[in-house]
Amino acid sequence: MLNDTIINAERELYLTLLELTQQQPIAYEWLKQLPTWLNAIKDKANYAHAPAYQASVARLPTLTVNNVDLNSDTLTIDASLNESERKQATALLKQLMPWRKGPFQIGDDESGIKIDTEWHSDWKWQRVAPHLGELKGRRVLDVGGGSGYHGWRMAGAGADTVIIVDPSCLFYHQFMAIRHFVGAADAHTHTHAYGTGRYRTHYIPVPLEALPAHSQLFDTVFSMGVLYHRQSPFEHLQQLRGQLVKGGELVLETLVIEGDANTVLVPHDRYAQMNNVYFLPSVAALIGWLEKAGFSEVRCVDVAVTSTEEQRKTEWMTYHSLADFLDPDDSTKTVEGYPAPMRATLIAKR
């Protein structure tokens, strides 16, 4: 028997945006485009694997869930699985590999399923969370949210509404797979205009630039691991600013290098084997970029060199990972000879 997880999640997203239009008319522009956005991610002409991903989510078994912990480092769904359900769910979740952002646990440690993702995304959250403004009751946008791990953590921190945007067909369906097991555990407890118990965590499978510009809908906007992939970093910063309410908070995490306010690395070809890395500024340069883009109260709250313990190959991501991208004789350099990945988190106000 097939489940209705994706249909239900998309309905909840529609109703959330519909309710938002009552307070913020600009949300109607989002609502008008929503059918196009959601149809495109399922179109085989756009994504050859889309039907297979949908089928994997739809065939996930329905479990008795006792509790969902969105605040644990491993996002944990306490559910009862028999051996048949465990094998079925494991096989279907593995059809959605590679899993990059997590980790997730479905069931207990003994008989459950541990999705040990490439990234210890919980380590990043531990670095970022202590420096955040209050998330409770806030409307949050998570740009480039991948499988949705950090979005779930934002909901766990009390956000009223979290909207994740990422154009990946695979990541969209990974989110839906986790949504299947989370169910309504993140739902509001109070009454909304279109019923009670609206989901708080949603996913729109588009890039930031597809969103209506200057919406000014969000109290907090996250962009983590995205800026260095943008050919025009200033355009990205301005798009992020356009989604924030006045006085709203931007949380920006990106690759950086050491240097002064004039130091920016532009990789000639690849960086750590990635061919879509364009600009790696110093922290001082990045602060200048944010101020030039119109942000204020800019501060760097964390700088961390990425380790091969934080990003690595696992059973759930079997391709090359960070260890393969570093110089085998000098781990402080990439295979191309550039400084090894170092990430900074900056917080700023609109």
PyMOL commands that set and color helices and strands:
alter all, ss='L'
color gray80, all
select helices_A, chain A and resi 5-23+27-41+50-58+83-94+121-131+149-156+169-182+208-210+227-229+233-242+283-292+322-325
alter helices_A, ss='H'
color red, helices_A
select strands_A, chain A and resi 64-69+75-80+101-102+104-106+113-115+119-120+139-143+161-165+191-192+195-196+201-204+218-224+244-255+264-265+280-281+296-305+326-327+330-334+342-349
alter strands_A, ss='S'
color yellow, strands_A
deselect
rebuild
show_as cartoon
